[in-house]
Amino acid sequence: MALHHASSGEIVDIRPLGKHLRDAIATTLIKTAHMQVFRYILLRDAEFSEHKVHGEITVQCLEGTVEFSAGADKQTLRAGELVYLKGDVPHALRGIEDASVLVTIVANHQS
């Protein structure tokens, strides 16, 4: 069975999960040839190890608190805050407290 991805014009609910956060899983909300948007769940002390993507990204903290690392820089992202990275920058996330983040990746198409 194919996973549902939002279509053009479809409203997507990204409100905090609250008491359902601990039972949630990562979910791709939108996936096109040029963009991907997903909600990632990071429970306290969980890590999304260092990785990089070819396209530009944003990571928006929807709830909780996460540590965002890019190279030697470490920042704390709290609910309502967003960070942008250009493509191919190694980065990692760690849950400081139970959290969900909204990640947007824009494909880097070179001519």
N, CA, C and O atoms as CSV, one atom per row, in Angstrom:
chain,resi,resn,atom,element,x,y,z
A,1,MET,N,N,0.832,-1.177,0.000
A,1,MET,CA,C,0.000,0.000,0.000
A,1,MET,C,C,0.881,1.247,0.000
A,1,MET,O,O,1.797,1.367,0.814
A,2,ALA,N,N,0.603,2.166,-0.907
A,2,ALA,CA,C,1.388,3.396,-1.023
A,2,ALA,C,C,1.059,4.347,0.124
A,2,ALA,O,O,-0.086,4.429,0.569
A,3,LEU,N,N,2.069,5.057,0.592
A,3,LEU,CA,C,1.868,6.054,1.634
A,3,LEU,C,C,1.247,7.304,1.017
A,3,LEU,O,O,1.549,7.658,-0.123
A,4,HIS,N,N,0.386,7.965,1.771
A,4,HIS,CA,C,-0.251,9.181,1.280
A,4,HIS,C,C,0.694,10.363,1.421
A,4,HIS,O,O,1.263,10.595,2.487
A,5,HIS,N,N,0.852,11.099,0.345
A,5,HIS,CA,C,1.567,12.365,0.357
A,5,HIS,C,C,0.573,13.427,-0.093
A,5,HIS,O,O,-0.239,13.188,-0.986
A,6,ALA,N,N,0.639,14.584,0.520
A,6,ALA,CA,C,-0.306,15.655,0.189
A,6,ALA,C,C,-0.184,16.051,-1.277
A,6,ALA,O,O,0.904,16.047,-1.851
A,7,SER,N,N,-1.305,16.387,-1.859
A,7,SER,CA,C,-1.314,16.870,-3.238
A,7,SER,C,C,-1.406,18.398,-3.226
A,7,SER,O,O,-1.666,19.008,-2.189
A,8,SER,N,N,-1.195,18.989,-4.366
A,8,SER,CA,C,-1.232,20.447,-4.493
A,8,SER,C,C,-2.555,20.986,-3.955
A,8,SER,O,O,-3.628,20.534,-4.356
A,9,GLY,N,N,-2.470,21.944,-3.056
A,9,GLY,CA,C,-3.654,22.574,-2.482
A,9,GLY,C,C,-4.228,21.886,-1.256
A,9,GLY,O,O,-5.143,22.418,-0.627
A,10,GLU,N,N,-3.714,20.717,-0.902
A,10,GLU,CA,C,-4.224,19.966,0.264
A,10,GLU,C,C,-3.650,20.545,1.553
A,10,GLU,O,O,-2.446,20.789,1.641
A,11,ILE,N,N,-4.493,20.763,2.541
A,11,ILE,CA,C,-4.054,21.261,3.846
A,11,ILE,C,C,-3.434,20.107,4.633
A,11,ILE,O,O,-3.983,19.006,4.679
A,12,VAL,N,N,-2.280,20.376,5.253
A,12,VAL,CA,C,-1.560,19.379,6.042
A,12,VAL,C,C,-1.475,19.882,7.481
A,12,VAL,O,O,-1.056,21.015,7.722
A,13,ASP,N,N,-1.865,19.057,8.417
A,13,ASP,CA,C,-1.856,19.422,9.839
A,13,ASP,C,C,-0.462,19.180,10.415
A,13,ASP,O,O,0.005,18.042,10.465
A,14,ILE,N,N,0.197,20.251,10.849
A,14,ILE,CA,C,1.528,20.116,11.456
A,14,ILE,C,C,1.525,20.609,12.902
A,14,ILE,O,O,2.575,20.907,13.471
A,15,ARG,N,N,0.327,20.689,13.487
A,15,ARG,CA,C,0.262,21.130,14.887
A,15,ARG,C,C,1.036,20.160,15.779
A,15,ARG,O,O,1.200,18.990,15.434
A,16,PRO,N,N,1.508,20.647,16.923
A,16,PRO,CA,C,2.198,19.762,17.867
A,16,PRO,C,C,1.353,18.530,18.190
A,16,PRO,O,O,0.125,18.595,18.249
A,17,LEU,N,N,2.041,17.409,18.397
A,17,LEU,CA,C,1.371,16.150,18.688
A,17,LEU,C,C,1.017,16.002,20.163
A,17,LEU,O,O,0.180,15.175,20.522
A,18,GLY,N,N,1.656,16.805,21.021
A,18,GLY,CA,C,1.345,16.787,22.449
A,18,GLY,C,C,1.492,15.406,23.054
A,18,GLY,O,O,2.540,14.776,22.915
A,19,LYS,N,N,0.457,14.932,23.720
A,19,LYS,CA,C,0.520,13.657,24.437
A,19,LYS,C,C,0.692,12.460,23.504
A,19,LYS,O,O,0.993,11.362,23.974
A,20,HIS,N,N,0.509,12.645,22.190
A,20,HIS,CA,C,0.669,11.553,21.227
A,20,HIS,C,C,2.093,11.490,20.646
A,20,HIS,O,O,2.404,10.608,19.846
A,21,LEU,N,N,2.938,12.421,21.052
A,21,LEU,CA,C,4.289,12.509,20.496
A,21,LEU,C,C,5.077,11.214,20.659
A,21,LEU,O,O,5.709,10.755,19.707
A,22,ARG,N,N,5.050,10.624,21.839
A,22,ARG,CA,C,5.867,9.431,22.108
A,22,ARG,C,C,5.426,8.224,21.276
A,22,ARG,O,O,6.203,7.284,21.108
A,23,ASP,N,N,4.202,8.232,20.755
A,23,ASP,CA,C,3.708,7.124,19.951
A,23,ASP,C,C,3.823,7.379,18.453
A,23,ASP,O,O,3.516,6.499,17.648
A,24,ALA,N,N,4.260,8.565,18.078
A,24,ALA,CA,C,4.311,8.952,16.670
A,24,ALA,C,C,5.556,8.397,15.984
A,24,ALA,O,O,6.530,8.021,16.636
A,25,ILE,N,N,5.500,8.355,14.665
A,25,ILE,CA,C,6.647,7.944,13.854
A,25,ILE,C,C,6.924,9.032,12.817
A,25,ILE,O,O,6.067,9.871,12.542
A,26,ALA,N,N,8.114,9.007,12.253
A,26,ALA,CA,C,8.458,9.958,11.196
A,26,ALA,C,C,7.520,9.740,10.014
A,26,ALA,O,O,7.203,8.606,9.656
A,27,THR,N,N,7.084,10.840,9.418
A,27,THR,CA,C,6.115,10.772,8.340
A,27,THR,C,C,6.482,11.756,7.237
A,27,THR,O,O,6.700,12.939,7.499
A,28,THR,N,N,6.548,11.263,5.999
A,28,THR,CA,C,6.728,12.152,4.861
A,28,THR,C,C,5.374,12.730,4.510
A,28,THR,O,O,4.435,11.986,4.226
A,29,LEU,N,N,5.263,14.048,4.526
A,29,LEU,CA,C,3.996,14.723,4.289
A,29,LEU,C,C,3.817,15.119,2.827
A,29,LEU,O,O,2.722,15.013,2.274
A,30,ILE,N,N,4.902,15.577,2.210
A,30,ILE,CA,C,4.877,16.013,0.812
A,30,ILE,C,C,6.128,15.478,0.138
A,30,ILE,O,O,7.228,15.558,0.685
A,31,LYS,N,N,5.945,14.930,-1.060
A,31,LYS,CA,C,7.108,14.457,-1.814
A,31,LYS,C,C,6.845,14.702,-3.292
A,31,LYS,O,O,5.918,14.146,-3.881
A,32,THR,N,N,7.697,15.559,-3.883
A,32,THR,CA,C,7.617,15.841,-5.305
A,32,THR,C,C,9.010,15.649,-5.893
A,32,THR,O,O,9.948,15.286,-5.183
A,33,ALA,N,N,9.137,15.893,-7.181
A,33,ALA,CA,C,10.447,15.777,-7.828
A,33,ALA,C,C,11.429,16.820,-7.317
A,33,ALA,O,O,12.641,16.639,-7.434
A,34,HIS,N,N,10.911,17.926,-6.743
A,34,HIS,CA,C,11.777,19.035,-6.347
A,34,HIS,C,C,11.808,19.323,-4.854
A,34,HIS,O,O,12.626,20.122,-4.396
A,35,MET,N,N,10.925,18.681,-4.084
A,35,MET,CA,C,10.816,19.024,-2.671
A,35,MET,C,C,10.316,17.829,-1.867
A,35,MET,O,O,9.530,17.012,-2.348
A,36,GLN,N,N,10.793,17.754,-0.639
A,36,GLN,CA,C,10.278,16.764,0.313
A,36,GLN,C,C,10.087,17.454,1.654
A,36,GLN,O,O,10.951,18.205,2.106
A,37,VAL,N,N,8.936,17.192,2.294
A,37,VAL,CA,C,8.634,17.746,3.611
A,37,VAL,C,C,8.243,16.583,4.503
A,37,VAL,O,O,7.340,15.813,4.173
A,38,PHE,N,N,8.932,16.454,5.647
A,38,PHE,CA,C,8.570,15.381,6.570
A,38,PHE,C,C,8.652,15.843,8.007
A,38,PHE,O,O,9.390,16.768,8.348
A,39,ARG,N,N,7.868,15.167,8.847
A,39,ARG,CA,C,7.914,15.395,10.292
A,39,ARG,C,C,8.780,14.283,10.861
A,39,ARG,O,O,8.545,13.099,10.618
A,40,TYR,N,N,9.791,14.694,11.629
A,40,TYR,CA,C,10.691,13.733,12.259
A,40,TYR,C,C,10.510,13.820,13.769
A,40,TYR,O,O,10.423,14.912,14.330
A,41,ILE,N,N,10.455,12.676,14.414
A,41,ILE,CA,C,10.265,12.593,15.862
A,41,ILE,C,C,11.609,12.283,16.513
A,41,ILE,O,O,12.294,11.341,16.114
A,42,LEU,N,N,11.976,13.063,17.498
A,42,LEU,CA,C,13.201,12.831,18.266
A,42,LEU,C,C,12.836,12.807,19.741
A,42,LEU,O,O,12.549,13.847,20.334
A,43,LEU,N,N,12.847,11.638,20.322
A,43,LEU,CA,C,12.598,11.559,21.757
A,43,LEU,C,C,13.853,11.993,22.506
A,43,LEU,O,O,14.939,12.056,21.930
A,44,ARG,N,N,13.697,12.286,23.768
A,44,ARG,CA,C,14.826,12.754,24.586
A,44,ARG,C,C,16.009,11.795,24.451
A,44,ARG,O,O,15.856,10.583,24.595
A,45,ASP,N,N,17.183,12.348,24.174
A,45,ASP,CA,C,18.456,11.649,24.014
A,45,ASP,C,C,18.563,10.827,22.733
A,45,ASP,O,O,19.603,10.215,22.492
A,46,ALA,N,N,17.523,10.796,21.905
A,46,ALA,CA,C,17.627,10.110,20.610
A,46,ALA,C,C,18.444,10.980,19.664
A,46,ALA,O,O,18.429,12.206,19.764
A,47,GLU,N,N,19.155,10.338,18.751
A,47,GLU,CA,C,20.001,11.071,17.813
A,47,GLU,C,C,19.678,10.717,16.376
A,47,GLU,O,O,19.371,9.568,16.056
A,48,PHE,N,N,19.752,11.709,15.524
A,48,PHE,CA,C,19.725,11.520,14.082
A,48,PHE,C,C,21.167,11.830,13.700
A,48,PHE,O,O,21.554,12.995,13.609
A,49,SER,N,N,21.962,10.784,13.476
A,49,SER,CA,C,23.407,10.942,13.330
A,49,SER,C,C,23.767,11.832,12.137
A,49,SER,O,O,22.950,12.091,11.254
A,50,GLU,N,N,25.013,12.283,12.148
A,50,GLU,CA,C,25.468,13.219,11.131
A,50,GLU,C,C,25.239,12.668,9.732
A,50,GLU,O,O,25.525,11.505,9.448
A,51,HIS,N,N,24.721,13.518,8.875
A,51,HIS,CA,C,24.418,13.176,7.490
A,51,HIS,C,C,24.383,14.475,6.693
A,51,HIS,O,O,24.508,15.556,7.268
A,52,LYS,N,N,24.218,14.381,5.401
A,52,LYS,CA,C,24.038,15.580,4.592
A,52,LYS,C,C,23.096,15.252,3.444
A,52,LYS,O,O,22.942,14.093,3.058
A,53,VAL,N,N,22.473,16.289,2.909
A,53,VAL,CA,C,21.593,16.143,1.760
A,53,VAL,C,C,22.085,17.107,0.685
A,53,VAL,O,O,22.708,18.124,0.989
A,54,HIS,N,N,21.802,16.781,-0.566
A,54,HIS,CA,C,22.301,17.607,-1.668
A,54,HIS,C,C,21.551,18.928,-1.792
A,54,HIS,O,O,22.121,19.915,-2.256
A,55,GLY,N,N,20.296,18.964,-1.390
A,55,GLY,CA,C,19.512,20.181,-1.528
A,55,GLY,C,C,19.555,21.051,-0.281
A,55,GLY,O,O,20.023,20.632,0.777
A,56,GLU,N,N,19.056,22.269,-0.433
A,56,GLU,CA,C,18.918,23.168,0.707
A,56,GLU,C,C,17.829,22.625,1.627
A,56,GLU,O,O,16.869,22.003,1.174
A,57,ILE,N,N,17.993,22.872,2.931
A,57,ILE,CA,C,17.007,22.364,3.891
A,57,ILE,C,C,16.645,23.423,4.919
A,57,ILE,O,O,17.397,24.363,5.174
A,58,THR,N,N,15.466,23.237,5.499
A,58,THR,CA,C,15.104,23.940,6.719
A,58,THR,C,C,14.675,22.882,7.723
A,58,THR,O,O,14.109,21.850,7.361
A,59,VAL,N,N,14.954,23.156,8.973
A,59,VAL,CA,C,14.500,22.319,10.083
A,59,VAL,C,C,13.770,23.251,11.034
A,59,VAL,O,O,14.359,24.178,11.589
A,60,GLN,N,N,12.484,22.996,11.216
A,60,GLN,CA,C,11.643,23.819,12.089
A,60,GLN,C,C,11.202,22.979,13.266
A,60,GLN,O,O,10.602,21.919,13.086
A,61,CYS,N,N,11.493,23.444,14.472
A,61,CYS,CA,C,11.076,22.725,15.671
A,61,CYS,C,C,9.600,23.032,15.933
A,61,CYS,O,O,9.225,24.186,16.144
A,62,LEU,N,N,8.778,22.001,15.918
A,62,LEU,CA,C,7.342,22.165,16.149
A,62,LEU,C,C,6.999,22.084,17.629
A,62,LEU,O,O,6.095,22.772,18.104
A,63,GLU,N,N,7.725,21.241,18.353
A,63,GLU,CA,C,7.493,21.089,19.796
A,63,GLU,C,C,8.726,20.466,20.419
A,63,GLU,O,O,9.487,19.762,19.756
A,64,GLY,N,N,8.915,20.735,21.702
A,64,GLY,CA,C,10.079,20.212,22.402
A,64,GLY,C,C,11.319,21.033,22.122
A,64,GLY,O,O,11.242,22.193,21.718
A,65,THR,N,N,12.478,20.403,22.345
A,65,THR,CA,C,13.764,21.068,22.162
A,65,THR,C,C,14.755,20.074,21.590
A,65,THR,O,O,14.831,18.933,22.044
A,66,VAL,N,N,15.530,20.514,20.574
A,66,VAL,CA,C,16.549,19.665,19.968
A,66,VAL,C,C,17.869,20.421,19.878
A,66,VAL,O,O,17.901,21.650,19.812
A,67,GLU,N,N,18.937,19.666,19.878
A,67,GLU,CA,C,20.254,20.224,19.606
A,67,GLU,C,C,20.524,20.002,18.126
A,67,GLU,O,O,20.429,18.878,17.633
A,68,PHE,N,N,20.858,21.072,17.423
A,68,PHE,CA,C,21.150,21.017,15.996
A,68,PHE,C,C,22.628,21.296,15.819
A,68,PHE,O,O,23.117,22.355,16.213
A,69,SER,N,N,23.349,20.341,15.220
A,69,SER,CA,C,24.789,20.486,15.001
A,69,SER,C,C,25.068,20.561,13.514
A,69,SER,O,O,24.545,19.770,12.731
A,70,ALA,N,N,25.889,21.509,13.136
A,70,ALA,CA,C,26.372,21.626,11.762
A,70,ALA,C,C,27.862,21.917,11.864
A,70,ALA,O,O,28.262,23.021,12.234
A,71,GLY,N,N,28.676,20.931,11.537
A,71,GLY,CA,C,30.110,21.077,11.739
A,71,GLY,C,C,30.399,21.183,13.228
A,71,GLY,O,O,29.892,20.385,14.017
A,72,ALA,N,N,31.202,22.153,13.617
A,72,ALA,CA,C,31.538,22.343,15.031
A,72,ALA,C,C,30.490,23.172,15.768
A,72,ALA,O,O,30.540,23.288,16.992
A,73,ASP,N,N,29.542,23.750,15.032
A,73,ASP,CA,C,28.518,24.605,15.644
A,73,ASP,C,C,27.371,23.775,16.196
A,73,ASP,O,O,26.842,22.896,15.514
A,74,LYS,N,N,26.993,24.058,17.427
A,74,LYS,CA,C,25.839,23.420,18.051
A,74,LYS,C,C,24.892,24.521,18.498
A,74,LYS,O,O,25.297,25.501,19.122
A,75,GLN,N,N,23.611,24.334,18.161
A,75,GLN,CA,C,22.595,25.308,18.531
A,75,GLN,C,C,21.410,24.571,19.137
A,75,GLN,O,O,21.179,23.396,18.851
A,76,THR,N,N,20.673,25.270,19.966
A,76,THR,CA,C,19.457,24.707,20.536
A,76,THR,C,C,18.270,25.266,19.776
A,76,THR,O,O,18.097,26.480,19.671
A,77,LEU,N,N,17.453,24.363,19.246
A,77,LEU,CA,C,16.227,24.743,18.539
A,77,LEU,C,C,15.045,24.456,19.441
A,77,LEU,O,O,14.879,23.339,19.930
A,78,ARG,N,N,14.234,25.462,19.655
A,78,ARG,CA,C,13.038,25.323,20.492
A,78,ARG,C,C,11.795,25.470,19.625
A,78,ARG,O,O,11.872,25.927,18.485
A,79,ALA,N,N,10.666,25.084,20.167
A,79,ALA,CA,C,9.400,25.187,19.442
A,79,ALA,C,C,9.246,26.585,18.860
A,79,ALA,O,O,9.434,27.584,19.553
A,80,GLY,N,N,8.903,26.640,17.584
A,80,GLY,CA,C,8.710,27.912,16.908
A,80,GLY,C,C,9.955,28.458,16.232
A,80,GLY,O,O,9.898,29.513,15.600
A,81,GLU,N,N,11.086,27.759,16.354
A,81,GLU,CA,C,12.321,28.230,15.732
A,81,GLU,C,C,12.670,27.358,14.528
A,81,GLU,O,O,12.307,26.183,14.460
A,82,LEU,N,N,13.388,27.971,13.574
A,82,LEU,CA,C,13.729,27.326,12.321
A,82,LEU,C,C,15.179,27.625,11.981
A,82,LEU,O,O,15.681,28.712,12.267
A,83,VAL,N,N,15.848,26.657,11.368
A,83,VAL,CA,C,17.219,26.867,10.900
A,83,VAL,C,C,17.293,26.441,9.433
A,83,VAL,O,O,16.617,25.503,9.012
A,84,TYR,N,N,18.115,27.139,8.673
A,84,TYR,CA,C,18.327,26.862,7.250
A,84,TYR,C,C,19.759,26.408,7.037
A,84,TYR,O,O,20.676,26.909,7.689
A,85,LEU,N,N,19.959,25.457,6.122
A,85,LEU,CA,C,21.304,25.042,5.713
A,85,LEU,C,C,21.352,24.936,4.202
A,85,LEU,O,O,20.400,24.484,3.566
A,86,LYS,N,N,22.465,25.355,3.641
A,86,LYS,CA,C,22.658,25.126,2.216
A,86,LYS,C,C,22.956,23.638,2.013
A,86,LYS,O,O,23.201,22.915,2.978
A,87,GLY,N,N,22.936,23.192,0.784
A,87,GLY,CA,C,23.132,21.774,0.488
A,87,GLY,C,C,24.524,21.270,0.834
A,87,GLY,O,O,25.493,22.028,0.865
A,88,ASP,N,N,24.593,19.979,1.093
A,88,ASP,CA,C,25.852,19.259,1.342
A,88,ASP,C,C,26.597,19.685,2.603
A,88,ASP,O,O,27.811,19.504,2.699
A,89,VAL,N,N,25.873,20.253,3.573
A,89,VAL,CA,C,26.483,20.600,4.857
A,89,VAL,C,C,26.176,19.474,5.847
A,89,VAL,O,O,25.005,19.215,6.127
A,90,PRO,N,N,27.194,18.801,6.382
A,90,PRO,CA,C,26.937,17.742,7.372
A,90,PRO,C,C,26.248,18.329,8.610
A,90,PRO,O,O,26.629,19.386,9.112
A,91,HIS,N,N,25.234,17.621,9.080
A,91,HIS,CA,C,24.491,18.084,10.254
A,91,HIS,C,C,23.906,16.892,10.999
A,91,HIS,O,O,23.811,15.790,10.458
A,92,ALA,N,N,23.515,17.132,12.251
A,92,ALA,CA,C,22.948,16.084,13.099
A,92,ALA,C,C,21.943,16.727,14.046
A,92,ALA,O,O,21.952,17.940,14.260
A,93,LEU,N,N,21.077,15.887,14.608
A,93,LEU,CA,C,20.076,16.333,15.577
A,93,LEU,C,C,20.098,15.413,16.783
A,93,LEU,O,O,20.373,14.220,16.662
A,94,ARG,N,N,19.808,15.977,17.949
A,94,ARG,CA,C,19.669,15.188,19.172
A,94,ARG,C,C,18.517,15.759,19.977
A,94,ARG,O,O,18.404,16.975,20.134
A,95,GLY,N,N,17.674,14.895,20.480
A,95,GLY,CA,C,16.559,15.349,21.303
A,95,GLY,C,C,17.028,15.753,22.693
A,95,GLY,O,O,17.583,14.933,23.424
A,96,ILE,N,N,16.813,16.990,23.057
A,96,ILE,CA,C,17.091,17.442,24.418
A,96,ILE,C,C,15.895,17.086,25.290
A,96,ILE,O,O,16.046,16.663,26.436
A,97,GLU,N,N,14.703,17.263,24.728
A,97,GLU,CA,C,13.469,16.752,25.316
A,97,GLU,C,C,12.661,16.187,24.155
A,97,GLU,O,O,12.995,16.452,23.000
A,98,ASP,N,N,11.628,15.430,24.420
A,98,ASP,CA,C,10.809,14.867,23.353
A,98,ASP,C,C,10.411,15.988,22.400
A,98,ASP,O,O,9.942,17.042,22.829
A,99,ALA,N,N,10.603,15.754,21.097
A,99,ALA,CA,C,10.396,16.818,20.124
A,99,ALA,C,C,9.934,16.268,18.783
A,99,ALA,O,O,10.141,15.098,18.462
A,100,SER,N,N,9.300,17.151,18.007
A,100,SER,CA,C,9.056,16.858,16.596
A,100,SER,C,C,9.522,18.059,15.797
A,100,SER,O,O,9.359,19.207,16.209
A,101,VAL,N,N,10.107,17.765,14.644
A,101,VAL,CA,C,10.613,18.806,13.761
A,101,VAL,C,C,10.036,18.613,12.365
A,101,VAL,O,O,9.742,17.493,11.945
A,102,LEU,N,N,9.881,19.708,11.667
A,102,LEU,CA,C,9.417,19.688,10.295
A,102,LEU,C,C,10.618,19.993,9.412
A,102,LEU,O,O,11.214,21.065,9.516
A,103,VAL,N,N,10.972,19.053,8.545
A,103,VAL,CA,C,12.140,19.188,7.684
A,103,VAL,C,C,11.669,19.383,6.247
A,103,VAL,O,O,10.837,18.625,5.747
A,104,THR,N,N,12.206,20.398,5.595
A,104,THR,CA,C,11.924,20.641,4.183
A,104,THR,C,C,13.236,20.562,3.419
A,104,THR,O,O,14.214,21.219,3.777
A,105,ILE,N,N,13.250,19.753,2.364
A,105,ILE,CA,C,14.433,19.620,1.499
A,105,ILE,C,C,14.027,20.068,0.103
A,105,ILE,O,O,13.058,19.560,-0.463
A,106,VAL,N,N,14.765,21.014,-0.447
A,106,VAL,CA,C,14.524,21.474,-1.802
A,106,VAL,C,C,15.638,20.907,-2.676
A,106,VAL,O,O,16.820,21.138,-2.424
A,107,ALA,N,N,15.245,20.165,-3.704
A,107,ALA,CA,C,16.222,19.486,-4.558
A,107,ALA,C,C,17.165,20.485,-5.214
A,107,ALA,O,O,16.763,21.572,-5.630
A,108,ASN,N,N,18.403,20.092,-5.293
A,108,ASN,CA,C,19.442,20.905,-5.915
A,108,ASN,C,C,19.649,20.381,-7.332
A,108,ASN,O,O,20.479,19.500,-7.559
A,109,HIS,N,N,18.898,20.919,-8.278
A,109,HIS,CA,C,19.026,20.495,-9.670
A,109,HIS,C,C,20.007,21.401,-10.383
A,109,HIS,O,O,19.788,22.604,-10.523
A,110,GLN,N,N,21.090,20.796,-10.826
A,110,GLN,CA,C,22.100,21.585,-11.525
A,110,GLN,C,C,21.972,21.333,-13.028
A,110,GLN,O,O,21.725,20.207,-13.459
A,111,SER,N,N,22.141,22.381,-13.805
A,111,SER,CA,C,22.041,22.259,-15.270
A,111,SER,C,C,23.355,21.872,-15.853
A,111,SER,O,O,23.471,21.721,-17.070
